[in-house]
Amino acid sequence: MPAVSAPPQPGAPSVAGVPYRAALSMLATLFFMWGFISVINGTLLPHLRSVFELSYFETGLIESVWFIGYLLASIPAAKLIERIGYQRALTVGLSVMTLGSLGMILAAYLISYFVTVASLFVVSCGIALLQVAANPYVAVIGPPESAERRLTLVQAFNTTGDVLAILFGKYLILARTTAGTTAHGTQLTAEQRIADAQATQLPYFIVAIVLAALAVMIARAKLPALGSATSRVSAEARRGLSLFNHRNLILGCVGIALCVLAEIGVGSYFINFASQPDVANLTQEHAATYLTLFWGGMMVGRFAGAALMQRIAPERVLAIFALIAIAGSLTAVFATGPAAMYGLIVVGLGLSIMFPAIFALAIRGLGPLTEEGSGLLIMSIAGGALAAFQGKIGDAFGLHWGFLVTAACAAYVLFYAVWGCKVTNAVADAPVTAAG
């Protein structure tokens, strides 16, 4: 791809003449948008549960299909990036997400469970492509000593999208439906379910328009590209290099899978949990307000985590936040009344920095294998598919017992922070170059 000749802004750090802060600002909009569209599921799933009369396990299966998209799309995404470059891959990812969002409008019109699941699968494939491209981009584009802080900071914008998505879903989905504004357990008539199903047309039309606009913006932008430090290398050069020689990567993949499972498990079942009479006895619409506090805690935690990492080693910050997540999830399991709900809200703060911190720690020392390692980490996001089994626990024993899964996931992250993230067999990085 042709080199970019635009001069850097005065005083701004740059990559081969291209201000990387400007690039980070553009990438922050992508992090914001995929966080937004992912977390709409937090209000969409209880809505779909009412429309299609699903069990918690069946509701969780929708989320599982979403994360299977990550699993299936990550390796093809890495190959696509190799062929067309990062910037074009970002544009393709946004276009795929736009197509899936338009499919959700069709699903609402047809009131089709199958089209709904298929459309969400398409959206998740587009997000997987964005993740494979953008996460290593942010980690490598600036000074290596600040990679964890930089990735945590842009992930904070991702969580800002999460918070706004809950408000968006509350007012444009739940507040406009019968199920969303009545007490837990209310039986809907066939006419009410039809009306509720069609309430998702407007929000997904808005989402499709925004995604299409972002695709055009990214296609026309001038962005620095990753250099040889993160590009695939020839078979000859790869001899003696293996991803499996890097303990921090392999254990980090498990950590990514489990921290995503914890995050999705809380986000997917929070509204149903808070709506129960023995917890907070709220309507789904009112419970969505408290769900914004969960995602708000993640947003605040990421900004705070980025600041703390300027003075404290990232792995130590990660360990502290893991302990917070363990305490909050155990409160949700064993407490009763509103205290259980507030414990779950605190979990958001604990989970906040897990994904970006683990990702950055896991690709340390990969050198020319960074792109492939990043693809493996993005595949690990498929761990969120296991949220369906947390729903199975909820069906069998009660939703609160399912949050033992959250506590166990946080305990593993604590182990990773203390020992698992230590780098083995580090490979030297090469400088980053610029391309249009």
FENWO-V676531 format. One record per residue. PSI is psi in radians with two decimals (none if undefined). Layout:
BEGIN
PSI ; PSI
END
This chain:
BEGIN
2.53 ; 2.55 ; 2.60 ; 2.32 ; 0.07 ; 2.36 ; 2.63 ; 2.72 ; 2.55 ; 2.21 ; -0.02 ; 2.30 ; 2.54 ; 2.86 ; 1.90 ; 0.80 ; -0.02 ; 2.14 ; 2.03 ; -0.37 ; -0.64 ; -0.70 ; -0.72 ; -0.64 ; -0.75 ; -0.74 ; -0.56 ; -0.57 ; -0.59 ; -0.76 ; -0.74 ; -0.81 ; -0.70 ; -0.46 ; -0.74 ; -0.93 ; -0.49 ; -0.73 ; -0.21 ; -0.50 ; -0.49 ; -0.60 ; -0.46 ; -0.70 ; -0.84 ; -0.54 ; -0.84 ; -0.57 ; -0.69 ; -0.74 ; -0.77 ; 0.07 ; 1.06 ; 2.70 ; 3.00 ; -0.67 ; -0.79 ; -0.63 ; -0.73 ; -0.49 ; -0.55 ; -0.79 ; -0.61 ; -0.75 ; -0.67 ; -0.80 ; -0.37 ; -0.54 ; -0.72 ; -0.77 ; -0.78 ; -0.49 ; -0.32 ; -0.83 ; -0.82 ; -0.59 ; -0.76 ; -0.69 ; -0.66 ; -0.72 ; -0.69 ; -0.62 ; -0.72 ; -0.13 ; 2.85 ; -0.77 ; -0.79 ; -0.59 ; -0.69 ; -0.72 ; -0.73 ; -0.75 ; -0.78 ; -0.64 ; -0.70 ; -0.72 ; -0.66 ; -0.76 ; -0.77 ; -0.65 ; -0.68 ; -0.60 ; -0.59 ; -0.56 ; -0.76 ; -0.72 ; -0.69 ; -0.63 ; -0.73 ; -0.26 ; 0.97 ; 2.11 ; -0.75 ; -0.83 ; -0.61 ; -0.88 ; -0.74 ; -0.70 ; -0.73 ; -0.61 ; -0.75 ; -0.76 ; -0.76 ; -0.60 ; -0.70 ; -0.72 ; -0.67 ; -0.73 ; -0.75 ; -0.73 ; -0.75 ; -0.61 ; -0.82 ; -0.65 ; -0.90 ; -0.53 ; -0.91 ; -0.68 ; -0.57 ; -0.33 ; -0.43 ; -2.87 ; 2.31 ; -0.52 ; -0.27 ; 0.33 ; -0.81 ; -0.74 ; -0.70 ; -0.75 ; -0.65 ; -0.66 ; -0.82 ; -0.51 ; -0.42 ; -0.62 ; -0.56 ; -0.77 ; -0.47 ; -0.70 ; -0.64 ; -0.82 ; -0.84 ; -0.51 ; -0.65 ; -0.74 ; -0.71 ; -0.86 ; -0.60 ; -0.87 ; -0.52 ; -0.17 ; -1.20 ; -0.74 ; -0.28 ; 0.21 ; 2.73 ; -0.78 ; -0.60 ; -0.30 ; 0.18 ; 2.97 ; 2.74 ; 2.30 ; 0.02 ; 2.30 ; 2.30 ; 2.57 ; 2.93 ; -0.69 ; -0.69 ; -0.67 ; -0.67 ; -0.81 ; -0.71 ; -0.71 ; -0.69 ; -0.09 ; -0.26 ; -0.08 ; -0.85 ; -0.88 ; -0.68 ; -0.42 ; -0.76 ; -0.78 ; -0.76 ; -0.71 ; -0.78 ; -0.75 ; -0.74 ; -0.71 ; -0.72 ; -0.67 ; -0.73 ; -0.74 ; -0.81 ; -0.69 ; -0.57 ; -0.14 ; 2.77 ; 1.97 ; 2.46 ; 2.53 ; 2.78 ; 2.48 ; -2.74 ; -0.24 ; -0.44 ; 0.20 ; 2.73 ; 2.56 ; 2.81 ; 2.85 ; -0.62 ; -0.79 ; -0.42 ; -0.19 ; 2.26 ; -0.12 ; 2.28 ; 2.38 ; -0.55 ; -0.07 ; -0.07 ; 1.67 ; -0.70 ; -0.55 ; -0.87 ; -0.82 ; -0.48 ; -0.60 ; -0.75 ; -0.73 ; -0.75 ; -0.80 ; -0.76 ; -0.63 ; -0.58 ; -0.72 ; -0.77 ; -0.79 ; -0.80 ; -0.64 ; -0.74 ; -0.85 ; -0.63 ; -0.61 ; -0.02 ; -0.85 ; -0.79 ; -0.66 ; -0.86 ; -0.41 ; -0.27 ; 2.49 ; -0.57 ; 0.07 ; -1.52 ; -0.19 ; 0.92 ; 2.78 ; 2.83 ; -0.69 ; -0.78 ; -0.68 ; -0.55 ; -0.53 ; -0.73 ; -0.50 ; -0.55 ; -0.51 ; -0.63 ; -0.90 ; -0.54 ; -0.67 ; -0.66 ; -0.71 ; -0.87 ; -0.73 ; -0.66 ; -0.71 ; -0.76 ; -0.72 ; -0.72 ; -0.66 ; -0.75 ; -0.60 ; -0.17 ; -0.43 ; -0.43 ; 2.48 ; 2.39 ; -0.66 ; -0.55 ; -0.70 ; -0.72 ; -0.72 ; -0.73 ; -0.78 ; -0.56 ; -0.70 ; -0.66 ; -0.75 ; -0.68 ; -0.81 ; -0.75 ; -0.74 ; -0.63 ; -0.55 ; -0.74 ; -0.57 ; -0.81 ; -0.29 ; 2.88 ; 2.88 ; -2.84 ; -0.44 ; -0.63 ; -0.72 ; -0.74 ; -0.59 ; -0.70 ; -0.60 ; -0.72 ; -0.53 ; -0.60 ; -0.73 ; -0.76 ; -0.67 ; -0.29 ; -0.89 ; 0.00 ; -0.91 ; -0.98 ; -0.65 ; -0.79 ; -0.76 ; -0.86 ; -0.70 ; -0.58 ; -0.49 ; 0.08 ; 2.33 ; 0.17 ; -0.40 ; -2.17 ; -0.12 ; 0.13 ; -0.76 ; -0.79 ; -0.69 ; -0.67 ; -0.70 ; -0.69 ; -0.68 ; -0.70 ; -0.64 ; -0.60 ; -0.30 ; -0.38 ; -0.23 ; -0.41 ; -0.35 ; -0.42 ; -0.09 ; -0.43 ; -0.62 ; -0.48 ; -0.64 ; -0.61 ; -0.72 ; -0.71 ; -0.71 ; -0.67 ; -0.69 ; -0.19 ; 2.50 ; -0.59 ; -0.60 ; -0.44 ; -0.40 ; -0.01 ; -0.54 ; -0.73 ; -0.78 ; -0.71 ; -0.68 ; -0.77 ; -0.59 ; -0.67 ; -0.72 ; -0.64 ; -0.76 ; -0.74 ; -0.73 ; -0.64 ; -0.67 ; -0.76 ; -0.40 ; -0.02 ; 2.29 ; 2.38 ; 2.49 ; 0.87 ; 2.48 ; 2.40 ; 2.48 ; 2.73 ; 2.83 ; 2.77 ; 2.39 ; 3.08 ; 2.58 ; 2.78 ; none
END
